[in-house]
Amino acid sequence: MADQQSTVGADDSLGYEQARDALLEVVRRLEGGGIPLEESLALWERGEELAKVCQRWLDGARARLDAALAVEEGPGDQG
């Protein structure tokens, strides 16, 4: 499974919106059909990588929101 991490590394510099837009384009091309099997497989793999990048961004955003809410509530606000 470590190999999967190394293949995603090239996309780590993409912002969320860039990765999302690239993923949408991959989906459009796959749904459009008419492409050879090898190209379809390559697009699918690219889509998987882009989806992981998007998920990392979303996970990071959720962690930041959770941390901000925890600070806002503070230790004395429990009841």
C-alpha positions as CSV (number, residue, x, y, z in Angstrom):
1,M,0.0,0.0,0.0
2,A,3.0,2.3,0.4
3,D,3.1,2.5,-3.4
4,Q,-0.2,4.2,-3.5
5,Q,1.1,7.1,-1.3
6,S,4.0,7.7,-3.7
7,T,1.8,7.9,-6.7
8,V,-0.4,10.5,-5.1
9,G,2.6,12.7,-4.1
10,A,2.7,14.5,-7.5
11,D,-0.9,15.8,-6.8
12,D,-0.3,17.0,-3.3
13,S,0.6,20.4,-4.5
14,L,-2.9,20.8,-6.0
15,G,-5.4,22.9,-4.2
16,Y,-8.8,21.5,-3.4
17,E,-10.6,23.3,-6.2
18,Q,-7.9,22.3,-8.8
19,A,-8.1,18.7,-7.7
20,R,-11.9,18.8,-7.8
21,D,-12.0,20.3,-11.2
22,A,-9.5,17.8,-12.6
23,L,-11.6,15.0,-11.1
24,L,-14.7,16.3,-12.7
25,E,-13.0,16.3,-16.1
26,V,-11.9,12.7,-15.5
27,V,-15.4,11.7,-14.7
28,R,-16.8,13.5,-17.8
29,R,-14.3,11.7,-20.0
30,L,-15.1,8.3,-18.5
31,E,-18.8,8.9,-18.8
32,G,-18.5,10.1,-22.4
33,G,-17.2,6.7,-23.4
34,G,-15.5,5.8,-26.6
35,I,-12.0,5.6,-25.2
36,P,-9.8,2.6,-25.3
37,L,-9.6,0.3,-22.2
38,E,-6.0,1.3,-21.3
39,E,-6.9,4.9,-21.4
40,S,-10.0,4.3,-19.3
41,L,-8.0,2.5,-16.7
42,A,-5.4,5.3,-16.6
43,L,-8.2,7.8,-16.2
44,W,-9.8,5.7,-13.4
45,E,-6.5,5.6,-11.5
46,R,-6.0,9.4,-12.0
47,G,-9.5,9.9,-10.6
48,E,-8.7,7.8,-7.6
49,E,-5.6,9.9,-6.9
50,L,-7.5,13.1,-7.3
51,A,-10.3,11.9,-5.0
52,K,-7.7,11.1,-2.3
53,V,-6.3,14.6,-2.7
54,C,-9.8,16.1,-2.3
55,Q,-10.5,13.9,0.7
56,R,-7.2,15.0,2.4
57,W,-8.2,18.7,1.9
58,L,-11.7,18.0,3.3
59,D,-10.3,16.1,6.3
60,G,-7.9,18.9,7.0
61,A,-10.8,21.5,6.8
62,R,-12.9,19.3,9.2
63,A,-10.0,19.1,11.7
64,R,-9.5,22.9,11.6
65,L,-13.2,23.5,12.2
66,D,-13.2,21.0,15.0
67,A,-10.2,22.7,16.6
68,A,-11.8,26.1,16.3
69,L,-15.0,24.9,17.8
70,A,-13.1,23.3,20.7
71,V,-11.3,26.6,21.4
72,E,-14.5,28.5,21.2
73,E,-16.3,26.3,23.7
74,G,-13.4,26.4,26.1
75,P,-12.9,24.2,29.1
76,G,-15.3,26.2,31.3
77,D,-18.3,26.0,28.9
78,Q,-19.3,22.4,29.8
79,G,-22.6,22.8,31.3
